[in-house]
Amino acid sequence: MMDLRRLAFLAVTVAAMVVGELGSGSVGNVLTLNVKRKFAGRAKDLSAMRAHDMRRHGRLLSTIDVDLPLGGNGQPSETGLYFARIGLGNPSEDYYVQVDTGSDILWVNCAGCDKCPTKSGLGLGLTLYDPKKSSTSSLVYCDQDFCTSTYDGQLPGCKPSLQCQYNVVYGDGSSTAGYFVKDNIQLGQVTGNLQSKSTNGTVVFGCGARQSGELGSSSEALDGIIGFGQANSSIISQLAASGKVKRKFAHCLDNIDGGGIFAIGEVVSPKVKTTPIVPNQAHYNVVMKEIEVGDNILQLPSDIFDSGDQKGTIVDSGTTLAYLPSTIYEPLLAEILSPQPALQLHTYEDQFTCFNYLENVDDGFPIVKFHFEGSLTLTVYPHEYLFQIRDDAWCFGWQNSGTQSKDGKDMILLGDLVLSNKLVVYDIENQTIGWTEYNCSWSIKVRDESSGAEYSVGAHDIASGSSLRIGGILTLLSIIIALLSIA
């Protein structure tokens, strides 16, 4: 079992940086990315979905508005991962990139790459980015501001002719390495309520020259990763540093009807209660105080929610399941199962706790409530923490992180399984995260700070094209990014 801590061996380990001009001088711009979801139609291969989560843990890495259409839902038996379609270069070509709030990297596989996948088991057409074929591309060198600011100065041996490199080794042993280029990115610019048009920006991103391990596998391959982490090198941080946005975003994942919303900017409606982000952590960590099952508070050790170096609970939309240490997982399952003493449990694929049940799970199992600092509660209903693999068979989405390697045994991580059907708001500037239960097929409102105008941003549910058919028609989740400038 792989190490759950991120391994960042710094040969030159960086995330992609956005440094440029998104629609220069434009106001109220909205950008669009087409996103779909991994693992759709793969209910019989839950091991692949859980393996994806394990690799994810190894990585635990004037105004404009941006509209990013996304795809998928939070059911482990269906999709398991959101990905977006973005355009890069001039002429623009489409690339499918993993949308990830738990990492800080934007990179795509590039022409001449060693062991980069050329086809995907997801039914996607993959494209290798070739900077020589784009009229707007340029290389990034080690003495340029992008590189020196990333590494707090020039790297040893830097010469003006040497490119700025990156090399990331993940916890499962897979890696990505390459160099950085600057080029156009094509997104969808919001022009009014539920309206958008195409617009270009300029970004610096990783050009993958070599992949290894699972990143070179074709079974779950994408063109790359686009990260929304809080590090200075992430897309949202770099846009904020350039004065284009504030570091605020939100997502609403609909695992009932499919689709949803992902927005960068200030959400003004609906309002959410918030809890502080734990400072000096690599990810979005918050402080859990207690867990309530039905009407009973679990009796847990007082220090269980402080997990050493990885303090607090990680909130990560890039992970499918929810992971809890043994000291939480075991009493939680025991309390959930207490109303069903005759239930016969069995293990599916050597890792999922499952059972046969023909009744309504919401009537037969208790609601689970996670209580956080600041009186914020995350309510998870039985149909959200259980997933169906057959008409009469259900499995728990909770996973025991205590069965993982030493570094991950105390990890508390909440993924899509429990974040679905909630509007989750990340305010990096004020170091808070908040959420509220919400119908993710509805619209939300974001504010344009320069004009004060408020725009409705709706969920998208876009049928997949023939080239994106994965065991049937997929719904697409719309990511709306309302990028608000800093005055």
N, C-alpha and C positions, 0 to 999 in steps of 0.2 A: 504494500500500500504506500502510495507516495506521501512525501512530506507535505503537510498542509500549510506550512509557512512559505511565504514568497522568498525565493532565492534570487537575489539580484547581484550576480557576479559582475562587477563593473569592469568589463573590458572597454566598454563605453556604453553604459546602459542608460537609455533615455526614452522618454515618450515623445510622441509627435507634438509639434508645436504649431499653433496657428499664429502667424505673425502679421497678417496682412488685412488688406482693405476690403471688407465685405461691403460691396456696393458703395463706394466712396461718396460721402455726403448724403446718402439716402436716408430717409426717415420712414419708420414703420415697415422695414423690410421683413419678409418672412421667407425662410428657406425650406425646401422640401427634400427629404430623403425617403426613398422607397425601401421599406423594411419588411422582412419576412422572418419566419421562425424555424429554427432547427428542430429536427426530430419529429416533424409532423408525420402522422401516419405510421409511427413506429412503435405501437403499443406493445409489441412482443419483444422489444429489445430495450428494456429498462436499464440494463447494465450499461449500455452506451450513454444513456442520459446521466446516470450517476458518475460514470467515468469522466464525462464532461465537467461535472461539478468538482471532481477531484482535481482536474487540471486547472480549473478556475481558481481553486484555493491555492494552488502553486503560484499563481500570478498575483495573489493578494499582496496585485499592482494598482452726435445726434443719434437716435435709436434705430435698431433694426429688430425685426421679428423673424423667426425661422420656423418653417413647417416641415417636419420630417415624418413621412408616412412609414409606419412600422407594421410588422406582421406577427401573428401568433397568439397563443394564450398560455396560461400558467400551468396547464395540466401536464404532469410528468409523462403520462401515457400518450401525449400527442406531440407537442413541439419542443419545449424546453429551453429555447434560446432565441432572442430577438436579433435580427440582423437588418441592416439598412442598405439601400442602393444609393450610392453617391456617384457623382461624375467627377472625373479628374482629367486634367490636361486640356490641350487645345489642338485638334478637335477633341471634345470631351468623349470619354469612354466610361461605361458603367462598371462599378466594382461593388461587390457585396461584402460588407464589413460587419463584424460583430459589434453590436451596440452594448457598451459595458460601463456601468457606473462604478465598477470595482477596479478599474485600471486607468492608466494615464497615457496610453500609447495610441497613436494613429500610425499605422503602417500597412502597406500592401505588398504583395509579392511582385517582384520585378523581373523584367526580361533578363535571361541569362542566369536566373536563380538556380542554385544547386539544391535539388530535392524539394523544390516547391511543387505542390500538387497542380496538375493540369486538368483534372476533372473532379467532380464532387458527387458523392453518393446521395446528396440532397436534391439532385436534379437541376442544379444551377450551372450555368455556363460561366466558367472562371476566365479571368482576363489578367495577363501579366502586364503591368505598367512598364512602358518603355519611355524614359525621359527623352530619348533621341527623336521620338516621333511626335513630341509635343512642342509647339512653337513657343510656349510660354514657360517651359521648365528651365531651371538653373540649379547647379550644384551648390551645396552649402559646404564651406571650408572651415577648417578647425580654428582659424583666427577671426572668424566672423562672429558678430554679436550673438547669434543664435547658439553657437557652440560654446562660446566662453561663458555666457550667462547660465547655460545648462550645467556646466561643470565648475562654476565659480572660478573661472580663470582659464588660461590656455593649458591644454594638456601637454605633458612632457613630450618633447620632440616635435611639437607642432611647427609646421612650415606653411606658408601661404598656399602652396600647391596641394596640401594634404586635405582630403575630404573629412567632414565630420562623420564619424562612425557611431554605430550603436550595436550592442550585443547583450541580449537578455537571456539568461538561463532560468527556466521555470522549475518549480519544485518537483515535477514529475520527470525531469531530465530533458525535456524538450527545450528547444531554443530557437530564437530568431536573431539574425545578424544582418547588417547591411549599412547603408549610408543614407544621408538626408538630402532631399531635394525640395525645391520650392516650386510650386505650380498652382494653377487654378483649381478650385473646387466648385462644383455646380450644386446649388441648393435651391430650395423653393422659397421665394420671398413673399411674405404676407403683405397683401395690399389693402386689406379691409376685413370685415367680418366674414369668416369662412372663405376668404379669397386669397389666392397666391399666384405668383408668376416666377419663372426661372430667373436666377441671378447668379453671378460669379463672385467668388472671393479668392484670396490668395493665401495658401497655407504652406507650411513646411512640414513634411511628413517622412516617415521612414520608408526607404526603398529596400525591400527584403531581398538580400542576395543569397542567403543560405538559411534553410530551415532544417530542423532535426526532430526526431521523435514524432509525437502525434501531430505537430504542426505541419509535417510533411505528408501526413496520411490523407488519402482521398475520401475516406468514408464519411467524414464530417467536415470537409474542407470548405473554407470561405476564402475570399481574396485578402482578408486582413482583419484588423481590429480598430475600432474607434472608441477611445476611452473618455469617460466623463468624470474621472477622479478629481480630487481637490488639490493635487500637487501642482506646482507652478508650471509644469510642463504639459498639463492636460489641455485639451481644446478650450474648455470654458475659461480656464485660468489665463491662457495666452490671449484669448479674445478680450478678456477683461483688462489685461495689462496693456493692450493696444487701445483701450478706451472705448471699445465697441459694445461691451456688455457689462452687466453686473453678474457676479458669480451666484446665480440663482437658477434652479431648474426644478422640474416636477415631472412625475410620470403617473399614469393611471392605467393599469393593466387589466383588461377585461377578459377573465377566463370563463365567462358565461356565454356571451355572444361572440367573443373574439375581438381583436383590435384594442383600441384605447388611444391614449394621448401621451406624448413626451414633450415637455415644453421647457425651454430655457428663457428665463425672465421672471418678472414679479407676477405671481398669480394673485389676483384680487378677489376672485370668487371661484369656488367656495373658500371660506376661511378655515384655517387649520390651527390646532393647538400644537405647540412645539416642545422639544426637549433638547438640551445642549449636546453638541458633538464633543466627544472626548478629544481634548487637544493632543497634538503631537503623535497622531496615529496615521498609518499609511492609508487607511480606508475610512469609511463613514461609520464610526463607532459611537454608540450611545449607551447610557447606563440603565440597565434593567434593575428593577427593585424587587419584584416578586411576580409569581405566576399563579393565576387563579383558574381552577378547573371546575366548571359548574359553579357551586357556591362555596367551594373550599379553596383556601390558600395552601399551596404546597409548602410543607415544612422542609426547608432546604438550609444547608450551611450558610452562615451569614456572609462568607466571603466568596460564594460560588460565582457571583456575577463579576468578580474582578479576576481576570485570567492572566495575571502576570504581565509580560511585555505587551501582549495583545489585549489591552484592557477594554472591557465593555463588550457590547453586542454589535456585530458587524451587520449593517443593512446593505444588501447587495442584490440589485436587480439582475445581475448577470449569472446568478446561481439559481438553480431550479428549486431545490429542496430546502429544508430547514435542518440545521445541524446543532445538536445539543450534547454537552458532556454527559457521561454516564450518570453522574449524581443528579442531573435534571431529567435526562431521558427516561430512566427506569421508573422513578416515582410518577412522572407525567403519564406514561403509558398505563401504569397500574391504576391511576385515578380515572383515566379516560375509559378504561375497560371495566371498571367496577360496576356499572349498571348492566353489564352483559357477562355475568359469571360463567355462563354455559358456552360462550363463544369459543370455537376451536381455531387456534392460530396456526398458521403454517408459514414457512419461509419461502419466498419466491426469488429465484435467481441468486440464492445464497446471501441475500442482503435486505430484502424487503419483507416486513412483517405484514401478513395478509390474512384475510378471513372471508368466508362466504356469508353474505347477508342480503336478503331480498327486500327488506323494508326500507323506509326512508331514513338515511343515516342521520339527518338533522333531528329526527324524533328519538333516535336510539342512543345518541352519543352527546356528551356535554360540550358546551362552548368553552374555548380556552381564551383567557385574557392575559396578555403580557403587560405589566404595569412598569412605566418608566419614570425617571426623574422628571419633575415638572408636572406631575399628575396626568401624563399622557398614557393612554391605553391603546393597545393594538388587539382588537377582537378578531378571533379566528374561529369560523364556524366549521362544523364537522365536514360539510361538503368541500371546504377549502383545505383542511389538513388531511383528508382522505381522498384518494383518487381511484377511479374504477378501471379495472383491466378487463373485466367481462361483466355481463349483465348481473351476475350473482357474486362477483368477487371484487373486494376492495383492499387497498393497501394503505399503510400509513406513510405520509410524506415526511414525518420526522425521521431523522437519521441520528445514530449514536456516534458522535465525533470521538467518543472515548475509545472506540475500536480502531481509530486511525493511528498514525504514528505518534510518537511522543510529542512532537511540536504542535500537533493539532488536537490533542485529546481534551483540552479545556476550552476549545473554541465554541463560541455561540454565534451562529450565523443564520440570518433570516433571509431567505431568497423569495423567488416569485410565488412560491406556494402560499405564503402567508401575506405577501404584499399585494396580491391581486385584489381587485374590487375596492381599492383604496386610492385616493389621491395622495401621493407622497411628495412633499415639498422639501427641497434641499436648499438651505440658505448658507452658503459657504462664507459670505461676508460677515454675517452675524453669528456663524458657527452654531446653527440649529438645524434640526430636522423635525418635520411634523407630518401628520397625516389625518385623514378623516375618511370614514366609509363613504363611498360615492359610486354612482352608476357611471361606469367608465365609457358608456356609449353616449353620454350627454356631453355638452360642451363646457368649457371653463372660460374665465375671462382673465386676460393679461393686460397690464398697463404699459402704455408707451410713455416713458417718463418725460420726454422732451415736449410732447404736446398735451399730455394728460389724458389722451384718448384711451378708452378701454375697448379691446377687441375680443370677440367671441372666437374661441379656437375649438373646433369640433373633432370628435373621433373619426378616424377613417376606417372603412371596412372594404378594402379593395380586393377583388377576386384576382387570383394569380393567373398570369399568362401561361400559355402552353409550355414555355421553356422553364417555368418555375413550378410545375405541377409535381407535388411530392405526395403520392398516394392519394390524390384527390385535390379539390380546391382548398386553398388556404385563405384564411382571413388575414388582412393586414392591419397592423396597429399603426395609427398615425402618430408620429412624433412631431409635436409642434414646438419649435424653439423660438421663444420670444426674446430676442437679444436686445437688452436695454443698455444704452450707452451711459457712461459715467460723465456727469457734467463737469 
